Amino acid sequence: MAHVRKARFAPGTVIRHRRFGYRGLIFDVDAVYSQSPEWYDIMASSHPPKDRPWYHVLVDGETHTTYVAEDNLEVCSETKSFDHPLLSRLFTAQDGGDFASRHIVN
């Protein structure tokens, strides 16, 4: 049986993409890669591991979401407000600028 690595980040964590520098907010976590092989071949140019956690992320200041391997993420301590059209649908703001998920997505 394969060992499943525990996710380092949880929904509501503000992250920064190590390679592309954008700020994001995690809204769901997959224990392992769960998109199509075609998506991986086209989008995952650095070929991150598929057997580690992957994250569904709201991109700050944009209207789209993205899917990112854990290896490409780091915690972001930037406290400016977060801007995404799905934010209020998925989260409630908490004291100190944290976000609490409105429901379990996955």
Order of alpha helices (4+ residues) and beta strands (2+ residues): beta-beta-alpha-beta-beta-beta-alpha-beta-beta
